[in-house]
């Protein structure tokens, strides 16, 4: 053993050490994401600090975990409660396991687990689960997922659920979406208004008009105007375009992004003129990028 590298000795026992909770081995950070943000891409400068050993250990660890995810789902003695118990015992691989469930294309087992996870105590796990479920057409027997998520304590989950209800045209969700126009979170109020308009919910238009009169947040106002535009009030385009001159660059960015989704042939010329004027005046990189992207899209259509 004299002169044998430590890594060569530890590699065969890596799975066992991970099972013991990673107490006896150094697990390097994920080389593909920042340690400060779950989804923030790591820069080349940060990545250059990682040694080949770090990257090897991470790849080995991820590969081993993936095999165990598969074993867990394909076990003959499968029990969703036991699977959730093992999931809760994981230290740092919860997000990875949820992504693996997404890769299985919602088999009966993975679907059952994801539905269960929409009630998890951790916000980010509920959010991961509902985001995956929202991209699939849910069967009637699990449609209760949207109802629970629309009333979740976390605003981002309520937003995702509102989008889900609109995308899948779940008409039973309309009364809750209308109530969400009074939500304490400005994000939720804005998304609820747009979701109602995308569903063309008849009662929704009246409530959006009423709430717009008293709304103070400009981002929400912009989204409510967009909702009314979607309902058929095309005169609202002038007010929407005026937000390209808003004092907040975030609002200007949001306006450009919205225009890329709602502009039609009848008002394309008007929108292009407004965007070109805004681009000349714009000083921030973020807003310039959004405006230019929308301009290029409209001119190419």
N, C-alpha and C positions, 0 to 999 in steps of 0.2 A: 504493500500500500504506500510505501515511501515514494514521494515524488508524484503520486497520482493526483491529478487536479480534483479539487473539491466537487466541481460540477459533475465530473464523471461518476463520482461515488453517489451523489444525491439523485441523479436522474432516474434510476430504476425505482427509487422509493418516493418519487414525487407524488403520484396519486394517493398513496397512503398518507403522506404528510398533509396533503390538501384535505383529505377526509378528517384528519385530526384538527382541522380548523386553521391550517396554515400557521400554526404557532412556531414551527421549527424550521421554517424556510422563508427566504425573502422572495416575495412575489412582486415583480416590477410593475410599474404603472402601465396601463394600456398605451402602446406607442402610437395609436391612431386617434386618440382623443385627449383633450387637455384634462389635467387633474382638477381644474377649477370649474369646469362645466361639462356636464354629461355628453352633450352633443357638439361641443365646439371643436372644430378640426384643429389639430396640433400644427404649429408652424414648423417650417424646415429648421429654424434655429433651435426650437425645443427638441425636435426629433434628433438633431445632431448630437445631443447629449446622451442618447441611449446607446449602450454598448451592444455588440452582437449577442452577448450573453443575455442581456435584458430581453431583447427581441425574441431570442430562442425560447427562453423560459415562458414568455407570454404566449407564444404560438403553441408551445407544448401544452400549457395549462388550458388554453381555449379549446384545443383539439380534444383533450381528455374529457373536459366538461361536456362537450357536444356529444361525445359517444355516450356519456351517462344520461344526458337528456333523452337520447333515443331509446336507451335501455329502459328508462323510467316509463316512457309512453307505450313501449311495446311489451311491457311485462304482462304475463298471463294473469298475475294477481294484481290487477290494476284497481286502485281505489282513489277517487279524487281527493278525499279528505287526507289520506296518507300522503298523497303527492303534494298537497298544499302544506302539510306539516313539514315535509322535507324542503319545500321551497322556502318556507319561513326560516329554516335553519341555515340557509345559504348566507354567506357573508357578503360577497361582492359580485355574485353572478346572477342576481335576480333579474336584472335588465336583460342579460344574455339569454336566460331561459325563456323570457317572454318573447324575445325576438325569434328564438328557435321555434316556439309555438306558432308564430306567424309564418315561418318557413314551411311548416307542415301543411299549409293551405287549409287550415281549419278542419282537421279530421274530427271525428266525434269526441275523441278524448281531449284534444287540445281546445276545442270549443267549450267543452264542459269546464275545463280549468280556467280559461279566460273569463267566462261568465262568473265563476266563483271569485276571481281576482278583482272584478269590478266593485266588490264589497270589501276589499282589503283595507286595513287600517292606514297604510302608507299612501299618501296622495299620488306620488309619482307612479306607483304600481297600478293604481286605479286608472290613472291617465293613460299609461301604456296599453292597458287592456282594452279600454274603451276606444282608443285610437285605432287599434287593430280591428276590433269588431265593427267599427263604423264603416270600414271599407268593404264589408261583405253584406249581402242581403241576409238578414236574420230570419230564422224560421219563427212562426207564430208562437211556439211554446217558450221561446226565450226573449220575446219582444219586451218583456218587463225591464230589460237592461236599460233601455232609454229612459224609462220613467224614474228609475233610481238615480241615474246619472244627471238628469236635468235638475234634480234637487240636491246634488252633492254640495258639500261645504266648500270645495275648491273651485274657484271661478273658471279656471282653464278646463276643468272637466265639464262644467255646465256649458261652456262654449262649444266644446267638442261634441257634446250630446245634442246641442241645438243644431249644429251642422249635420249630424247624423240623422236627426229627425227630418230635416229638409231634404237631404240626399235620398232618403228612403221613402219620402212622402208618407210619414207616419201621422196620419190626420188626428189620431188620438192625442198627439202631443201639442196640438195647437193651443188649447186652453192654458197649458203651462207656459208655452212660449209668450203668450200675451201677458201673463203675470210677470214674466222675466223682463218685460219692458220697464218694470219698476225695480229691477235688481240693484243692489248697492254697488255692484261692480259695473263700471262703464263698459268694459269689454263685453260682458254678458248682455247688457242692454242693446249695444250695437249689433251684435251677432244675432240676437233674438229677432230684431226688426228685419234684418236681411233674410233670415231663415223663413219668416212668415211670408215675405214677398216671393221668395223662390217657390214656395208651395202654393202661392196665389190663394192663401187663406182669406176668405171673404171678410170675416170679422177682424182680421189682422190689420187691414188697411185703415179702418176707422180708428183703431186704438193707436196705431203708429202716428196718424195725423194729430190725434189728441195729445200724445206724449211729446211730439215735436215742439208744440207751443211752449212747453215748460222745461224742456231739456236745456241744461246749461253747458254740458260738455260738448266741445266742438267736434270731436271725433265721432261721438254718438250722433250728433246732428247730421254729419256727413253721411253716416250709414243709414239714418232714417230717411234722408232725402233720396239716397240710392234705392231704398226699399220702395218709396212712393214712385220713383221712376220705373222700377220693375213692375209695379202694379199698373202702370200705363200712363202716369202723369209725365209725359216727355218734356213739359215745360220746366221741370225741375233740373234739367241739364244745365241751364244758365247758372243756377245757384251752386250746383256741384262744381262747375268750372271756376267759379269765383274762389273756391277754396285753394286753387293753385297759387293764389296770392296771400294765403294765410300767413300770419307771423310765425307760426310754428312749422319748422321744416318737416317734422313728423307728419303733420296734417297734409302738407304739400306732397310728401311721398305717398301717403295713403290715397290721396285724390288721384294721382297719376296711376297708381295700381288699380284703383276702382275703374277708372276710365278704360283701361285695357280690357276690362271684362264686360262693360255695358254699352260701349259705343256701337251704333249700327250705321248703315249707309246714310240714313237721313240726316244725321248730325255729325258725321265723320269730319267734314270740312271745318265746321265750327270748332270741333275739339282739337284738330291739328293746329289751327291758328292760335288757339289759347295755349296749347302746349309749347309751340314754338316761341311765343311771347314770354312764357314763363321760363323757358330754358335760357333765354338771353339774360334775364334778370337773376336767375338762380345762382347762389354763391356756395351752397353746400354740396359736397360730393355725393352724399346719399340721395338728395332730392334730384340732382342732375341725372344721376344714374337711372332713377325710376322714370323721370320724364322722358329721357332719351330712349329708354327701352319701350315705353308705350308708343312714342312717336314712330319708332322703327316698325313696331308691330302694325300700327294703323296704316302706315304708308305702304306696307308690303301686302296688305290684304286687298 
